[in-house]
């Protein structure tokens, strides 16, 4: 079964709209603050200088803008031209400078070793060639650079929540069919092995889940969202996403590229 990545093209202009699709709104208001907060804290704890950042699969620019607002030199790449157009428009409106380009994770349009950090969030479970995508991330990272990631674990819980509840069941459906495909989800140990083949050593990992532990209450909240009874500005409080010790649903982390890995330091030039 193929992931429906066409939604990022057909709905790409709506990333920042007041009536944005639930998937976009939940990413911007609920998920992005959690993962960027984690990345920012880890950067402050690491003995690594990060000035240049690439956001792979940047979509409408939620994560790229978070980095840019904190003063990083940021580039973003995404295969959906409409998403890139929306990201460029919003960055211009907010006075942020981000080098956005249309491109694929399997063939990143940047030279070897030209970024201090690469972020890849809500992307690895969507790509056509996972190994090639991770290889490209490692290629554009300088030795000692940081790979930040966030993806979905392939577990019974992710199948229940993200496939059955969020996509398949009409009473709770929040996303387009095949927005996610369970078989494309990635177990942490699989990601570790893949990163290791490309000189990326995992350093830390955290889960993402809701503070609300009552499954009946959670289901009622999702049903209310699906029926349009929850305002978008209330989504953060209703979903209550946070860092967690459990990796059984979404998880995030970071890896360091080996210092001995070949590469050259450059700017944000196009190859």
C-alpha positions in Angstrom: 0.0 0.0 0.0 1.4 3.4 -1.0 1.4 6.5 1.3 -0.9 9.3 0.1 1.8 12.0 -0.1 -0.4 13.8 -2.7 -2.2 15.7 0.1 0.9 17.8 0.6 0.6 19.0 -3.0 -3.2 19.3 -3.3 -3.7 20.8 0.1 -0.2 22.5 0.2 -1.5 26.0 0.2 -3.4 25.5 3.4 -0.6 24.9 5.9 -1.0 28.2 7.7 -4.7 28.8 6.9 -7.2 29.5 9.8 -9.3 26.6 8.5 -6.3 24.3 7.8 -6.9 20.5 7.7 -6.6 18.8 11.1 -3.3 17.1 10.1 -1.7 20.5 9.5 -3.2 22.1 12.6 -2.2 19.3 14.9 1.4 19.4 13.6 1.7 23.1 14.0 -0.1 23.6 17.3 0.5 20.3 19.1 3.4 18.2 17.8 5.9 20.8 16.6 6.2 22.6 20.0 7.0 19.3 21.7 9.7 18.1 19.2 11.3 21.5 18.7 11.4 22.1 22.5 13.2 18.7 22.8 15.7 19.6 20.0 16.3 23.0 21.4 17.0 21.6 24.9 19.4 19.0 23.5 21.3 21.6 21.5 21.9 23.6 24.7 23.2 20.5 26.4 25.5 19.3 23.7 29.1 20.4 23.1 28.3 21.0 19.5 28.1 24.3 17.6 25.0 24.5 15.4 24.6 27.5 13.1 23.3 26.0 9.9 20.2 23.7 9.8 18.4 21.8 7.0 14.8 20.8 7.4 14.2 17.8 5.2 10.5 17.4 4.3 9.8 20.9 5.6 6.2 21.0 4.4 4.8 24.5 5.1 7.8 25.4 7.2 6.6 24.9 10.8 9.9 23.4 12.1 12.1 25.5 9.7 10.5 28.7 11.1 11.0 27.6 14.7 14.8 27.3 14.0 14.9 30.5 12.0 13.1 32.4 14.8 16.0 31.3 17.2 18.6 32.8 14.8 19.8 29.7 12.9 20.7 29.9 9.2 18.0 27.6 7.8 17.2 25.8 4.6 14.1 23.7 3.9 13.4 21.1 1.2 10.2 19.4 0.2 8.9 17.6 -2.9 5.5 19.3 -2.9 5.8 22.6 -4.8 2.6 24.0 -3.3 3.9 23.3 0.3 7.2 25.1 -0.6 5.2 28.0 -2.0 3.1 28.3 1.2 6.3 28.1 3.3 8.0 30.9 1.3 4.9 33.1 1.5 4.6 32.7 5.3 8.3 33.3 5.9 8.1 36.5 3.8 5.0 37.7 5.8 6.7 37.0 9.1 10.1 38.5 8.1 12.0 35.3 8.3 14.8 34.2 6.0 14.7 30.6 5.0 16.2 29.0 1.9 13.3 26.9 0.7 13.7 24.6 -2.3 11.7 21.9 -4.0 13.5 18.6 -3.8 13.4 15.0 -2.6 15.0 13.5 0.5 16.7 10.9 -1.7 18.5 13.5 -3.8 19.1 16.6 -1.6 20.2 19.7 -3.6 23.1 20.6 -1.3 26.8 19.9 -1.2 28.6 17.5 1.1 29.0 18.4 4.7 27.4 21.9 4.5 25.1 21.7 7.5 25.7 21.6 11.2 22.3 20.0 11.8 19.6 18.2 9.7 16.1 17.8 11.0 13.7 15.2 9.6 10.3 15.1 11.3 7.1 13.3 10.3 9.0 12.4 7.1 10.9 9.1 7.4 7.7 7.1 7.4 6.6 8.8 4.1 9.7 8.5 1.9 10.1 6.1 -1.1 13.6 5.0 -0.2 14.4 5.2 3.5 18.0 4.0 3.2 18.8 6.6 0.5 17.2 9.3 2.5 19.2 8.6 5.6 22.3 8.4 3.4 21.6 11.8 2.0 21.1 13.3 5.5 24.5 11.9 6.4 26.1 13.2 3.3 25.1 16.9 3.8 25.9 16.8 7.5 29.4 17.9 8.5 31.5 15.4 10.6 30.3 15.8 14.2 27.0 17.3 13.0 23.6 16.5 14.5 20.7 14.6 12.9 17.4 15.4 14.6 14.5 13.1 13.8 10.9 12.3 14.7 8.9 9.4 13.3 6.4 6.6 14.2 7.0 3.2 15.8 5.6 0.1 14.1 3.6 -1.3 17.1 0.0 -2.4 17.7 -0.6 0.9 19.4 0.4 3.0 16.4 -1.8 0.8 14.2 -4.8 1.3 16.5 -4.3 5.1 17.0 -2.8 6.4 13.8 -4.4 3.9 11.3 -7.7 2.7 12.8 -8.8 5.6 14.9 -7.3 8.5 13.0 -7.9 7.2 9.4 -10.1 4.2 9.1 -13.0 4.5 11.6 -15.6 6.9 10.3 -16.7 8.0 13.7 -13.2 9.2 14.7 -11.6 9.8 11.3 -9.3 12.9 11.3 -7.0 12.3 8.3 -7.2 11.4 4.7 -7.0 7.7 3.8 -3.4 6.4 3.6 -1.9 9.6 5.1 0.1 6.9 7.0 0.7 3.3 6.1 1.5 1.1 9.1 4.0 -1.0 7.2 6.1 2.1 6.6 6.5 2.9 10.3 10.0 2.3 11.7 11.0 0.5 14.9 13.8 2.3 16.8 16.2 -0.6 16.5 15.7 -0.6 12.7 16.5 3.1 12.6 19.6 2.6 14.7 20.9 0.0 12.3 20.1 2.2 9.3 21.8 5.2 10.8 24.8 3.1 11.8 25.4 2.1 8.2 25.8 5.8 7.4 28.1 6.9 10.2 25.3 8.2 12.4 25.3 7.1 16.1 22.1 7.6 18.1 22.6 9.5 21.3 19.1 9.9 22.9 15.5 9.2 22.2 12.2 10.1 23.7 8.6 9.2 23.0 5.7 11.5 22.4 2.3 10.8 23.9 -0.7 12.5 25.5 -0.8 13.5 29.2 -4.4 12.2 29.2 -4.2 8.5 30.2 -7.9 7.7 30.2 -8.5 5.9 26.8 -12.3 6.6 26.9 -11.6 10.3 27.5 -9.1 10.4 24.6 -11.5 8.6 22.3 -14.2 11.1 23.2 -11.8 14.0 22.5 -10.9 12.6 19.1 -14.6 12.0 18.2 -15.3 15.6 19.2 -12.5 16.9 17.0 -13.7 14.8 14.1 -17.2 16.3 14.4 -15.8 19.8 14.5 -16.7 20.5 18.1 -13.2 21.5 19.2 -11.7 24.8 18.1 -8.3 24.7 16.6 -6.8 26.9 19.3 -8.0 24.4 21.9 -6.2 21.5 20.3 -3.0 21.7 22.4 -5.0 21.5 25.6 -7.3 18.7 24.3 -4.6 16.5 22.8 -2.0 17.4 25.5 1.0 16.0 23.7 4.2 15.8 25.7 7.6 14.1 26.0 7.2 10.5 27.3 9.4 7.5 28.3 7.3 5.2 26.1 8.3 4.9 22.5 5.3 2.9 21.5 3.7 5.6 19.3 5.7 8.6 18.0 9.3 9.0 19.0 12.1 11.5 18.5 15.8 11.7 19.1 19.2 12.7 17.7 22.3 11.1 16.3 25.8 12.4 15.7 27.8 12.0 12.5 31.1 10.3 13.1 34.1 12.7 13.1 36.0 10.4 10.9 33.3 10.4 8.2 34.4 12.0 5.0 32.9 15.4 4.1 33.7 19.0 3.4 32.4 22.2 5.0 30.6 24.5 2.7 27.8 27.1 2.5 24.2 26.6 1.3 25.2 26.5 -2.3 23.4 24.4 -4.9 25.4 21.6 -6.4 
